[in-house]
Amino acid sequence: MARQPPKPPTEPEQKPNVTLGALFEIFLTCGAVSFGGGVVAYIREYVVDGAKWLSDEDFLTALEIAETIPGTIALNMSVIIGDTLRGIPGAVAALAGIMLPGTILIMVLAVLWQEQGHNRAVNGFLLGVAAAAVGMLCVVCIHIGRKQLSQLPDVIIVLLTFLAAGVLRLPLWPIFLTIVPLSIWLNRPAPHRLERRPGEHIFHRGPRHHHLRH
């Protein structure tokens, strides 16, 4: 039998050509127009839907990492995305961009709060900002959830977490010790079923990889 010629190696996916100035501008805009936790919604809108630097899968991977390490999720996201696109200089540019508006705004508000903290109109405005942040986070959950929650076990994990933290108001440590290990086990990779490109490690979040997705 004739020997089959070897298949040519698969070329790794090329990263988009992103300048440091563009990174700074995008994250500066996100930091300037967002409220609280709602900045994640703006990051997704600008980076995924607008500039198309990342796919939804890549954004979700960055979000998962940002949620598991100490610090503010939005700042962690800026560092991770900036580093992914342009390395350490990109991380610095993205972090500087997203922090600058908030830093200036907080300094101004701190001065005004000393004089107007008792004003009912000011308190009402801050409550409205908090409501807007919650609404934007809900938008992110809906966008990501439509792609992520495709199997019954995923939905069960979300419902259990909501019930434990939101309804029963349990401390975080029993949730982490029970629901989190269960979720990790259900999403464990199956090495013999993974189709990896050169340079991707075994835990790469490409097409859904664990046994419940096949």
Phi, psi and omega per residue, in radians:
M1 nan 2.347 -3.122
A2 -1.187 2.438 -3.139
R3 -1.290 2.327 3.106
Q4 -1.276 2.351 3.103
P5 -1.135 2.500 -3.134
P6 -1.106 2.519 3.113
K7 -1.286 2.437 3.106
P8 -1.135 2.507 -3.133
P9 -1.089 2.501 3.115
T10 -1.279 2.256 3.131
E11 -1.246 2.323 3.091
P12 -1.102 2.588 -3.132
E13 -1.115 2.284 -3.100
Q14 -1.356 2.405 3.082
K15 -1.365 2.587 3.102
P16 -1.133 2.594 3.131
N17 -1.411 1.746 -3.060
V18 -2.017 2.251 3.097
T19 -1.520 2.742 3.099
L20 -1.109 -0.626 3.104
G21 -1.112 -0.695 3.114
A22 -1.161 -0.695 3.094
L23 -1.076 -0.822 3.137
F24 -1.064 -0.751 -3.096
E25 -1.138 -0.777 -3.128
I26 -1.076 -0.835 -3.082
F27 -1.326 -0.454 3.002
L28 -1.118 -0.733 3.106
T29 -1.130 -0.753 3.125
C30 -1.045 -0.764 -3.140
G31 -1.210 -0.448 -3.075
A32 -1.466 -0.528 -3.009
V33 -1.886 -0.024 -3.066
S34 -1.755 2.876 3.140
F35 -2.229 2.044 3.024
G36 0.964 -2.337 -3.116
G37 -1.134 -0.243 3.141
G38 -1.188 -0.124 3.136
V39 -1.087 -0.501 3.127
V40 -1.075 -0.657 3.116
A41 -1.114 -0.704 3.138
Y42 -1.222 -0.670 3.102
I43 -1.031 -0.773 3.131
R44 -1.131 -0.741 -3.112
E45 -1.067 -0.750 -3.078
Y46 -1.391 -0.711 -3.016
V47 -1.455 -0.665 -3.087
V48 -1.631 -0.993 -3.075
D49 -1.350 -0.647 -3.069
G50 -1.473 -1.292 -3.086
A51 -1.303 -0.384 -3.119
K52 1.012 0.690 3.061
W53 -1.344 -0.532 -3.114
L54 -2.269 2.691 2.996
S55 -1.526 2.970 3.090
D56 -1.054 -0.640 -3.141
E57 -1.145 -0.749 3.115
D58 -1.149 -0.703 3.125
F59 -1.113 -0.728 3.132
L60 -1.121 -0.678 3.088
T61 -1.064 -0.811 3.114
A62 -1.080 -0.695 -3.139
L63 -1.143 -0.704 3.124
E64 -1.083 -0.761 3.127
I65 -1.159 -0.739 -3.114
A66 -1.075 -0.560 -3.116
E67 -1.373 -0.330 -3.063
T68 -1.689 -0.153 3.139
I69 -1.922 2.716 -3.109
P70 -1.091 2.661 3.085
G71 1.966 3.024 3.119
T72 -1.223 2.376 -3.073
I73 -1.043 -0.764 -3.096
A74 -1.093 -0.748 3.116
L75 -1.160 -0.724 3.076
N76 -1.054 -0.708 3.122
M77 -1.085 -0.729 -3.123
S78 -1.094 -0.729 3.133
V79 -1.148 -0.785 -3.098
I80 -1.143 -0.823 -3.113
I81 -1.172 -0.754 3.120
G82 -1.074 -0.728 3.119
D83 -1.176 -0.653 3.131
T84 -1.112 -0.690 -3.041
L85 -1.518 -0.642 -3.064
R86 -2.433 0.319 3.109
G87 1.270 -2.731 -3.093
I88 -1.051 -0.767 3.082
P89 -1.026 -0.642 3.108
G90 -1.167 -0.673 3.104
A91 -1.108 -0.729 3.133
V92 -1.142 -0.759 -3.122
A93 -1.119 -0.793 -3.130
A94 -1.139 -0.749 -3.135
L95 -1.125 -0.748 3.122
A96 -1.111 -0.703 -3.130
G97 -1.124 -0.755 -3.066
I98 -1.352 -0.430 -3.116
M99 -1.480 -0.503 -3.014
L100 -1.044 -0.893 -3.126
P101 -1.079 -0.754 -3.116
G102 -1.125 -0.667 3.129
T103 -1.092 -0.807 3.137
I104 -1.140 -0.770 -3.103
L105 -1.108 -0.752 -3.128
I106 -1.118 -0.684 3.123
M107 -1.117 -0.704 3.119
V108 -1.185 -0.791 -3.121
L109 -1.132 -0.590 3.129
A110 -1.093 -0.684 3.103
V111 -1.173 -0.779 -3.127
L112 -1.178 -0.584 -3.099
W113 -1.135 -0.527 3.119
Q114 -1.086 -0.510 -3.083
E115 -1.766 -0.531 -2.996
Q116 -2.062 0.223 -3.080
G117 -1.074 -0.454 -3.123
H118 -1.505 -0.117 -3.063
N119 -1.279 2.200 -3.118
R120 -1.153 -0.566 3.118
A121 -1.138 -0.687 3.113
V122 -1.138 -0.773 3.113
N123 -1.088 -0.676 3.094
G124 -1.134 -0.671 3.096
F125 -1.084 -0.749 -3.135
L126 -1.158 -0.630 3.064
L127 -1.132 -0.655 3.087
G128 -1.141 -0.677 3.084
V129 -1.085 -0.747 3.122
A130 -1.079 -0.713 3.117
A131 -1.128 -0.689 3.116
A132 -1.112 -0.688 3.123
A133 -1.109 -0.733 3.106
V134 -1.096 -0.729 3.132
G135 -1.095 -0.716 3.138
M136 -1.192 -0.616 3.062
L137 -1.126 -0.633 3.087
C138 -1.102 -0.658 3.104
V139 -1.073 -0.773 3.113
V140 -1.071 -0.762 3.139
C141 -1.047 -0.700 -3.130
I142 -1.186 -0.787 -3.121
H143 -1.089 -0.835 -3.102
I144 -1.299 -0.672 -3.088
G145 -1.072 -0.577 3.136
R146 -1.112 -0.474 3.139
K147 -1.692 -0.562 -3.033
Q148 -1.515 -0.738 -3.043
L149 -1.555 1.220 -3.085
S150 -1.781 -0.090 -3.122
Q151 -2.274 2.679 -3.106
L152 -1.023 -0.750 3.121
P153 -1.002 -0.619 3.112
D154 -1.110 -0.766 -3.134
V155 -1.127 -0.691 3.135
I156 -1.098 -0.739 3.124
I157 -1.064 -0.770 3.136
V158 -1.096 -0.792 -3.121
L159 -1.136 -0.700 3.109
L160 -1.108 -0.734 3.134
T161 -1.135 -0.757 3.113
F162 -1.093 -0.747 -3.134
L163 -1.118 -0.765 -3.084
A164 -1.219 -0.790 -3.051
A165 -1.543 -0.696 -3.022
G166 -1.548 -0.595 -3.078
V167 -1.753 -0.930 -3.115
L168 -1.395 -0.264 3.129
R169 0.970 0.757 3.114
L170 -1.288 2.661 3.041
P171 -1.067 2.755 -3.081
L172 -1.198 -0.539 -3.021
W173 -1.125 -0.694 3.082
P174 -1.205 -0.489 3.076
I175 -1.170 -0.776 3.134
F176 -1.146 -0.598 -3.085
L177 -1.389 -0.279 -3.098
T178 -2.036 -1.071 -3.036
I179 -1.244 -0.699 -3.106
V180 -1.107 -0.865 3.084
P181 -1.035 -0.633 3.103
L182 -1.107 -0.762 3.134
S183 -1.124 -0.729 3.114
I184 -1.099 -0.708 -3.140
W185 -1.129 -0.736 3.139
L186 -1.156 -0.502 -3.107
N187 -1.769 0.278 -3.123
R188 -1.119 2.544 -3.123
P189 -1.310 2.635 3.027
A190 -1.890 1.743 -2.985
P191 -1.005 -0.653 -3.077
H192 -1.289 -0.167 3.129
R193 -1.882 -0.046 -3.111
L194 -1.375 2.409 2.986
E195 -1.938 1.772 -3.017
R196 -1.819 2.527 2.994
R197 -1.514 2.786 3.103
P198 -0.981 2.328 3.112
G199 1.623 -0.166 3.131
E200 -1.590 2.348 3.112
H201 -1.528 3.071 -2.970
I202 -1.160 -0.423 -3.129
F203 -1.710 0.304 3.128
H204 -1.067 2.344 3.127
R205 -1.563 1.458 3.016
G206 -1.750 -2.427 3.000
P207 -0.967 2.552 -3.010
R208 -0.901 2.308 -2.861
H209 -2.029 -0.327 -3.041
H210 -1.442 3.012 -2.938
H211 -1.128 -0.415 -3.131
L212 -1.275 -0.249 -3.067
R213 -1.711 -0.104 -3.075
H214 -1.842 nan nan
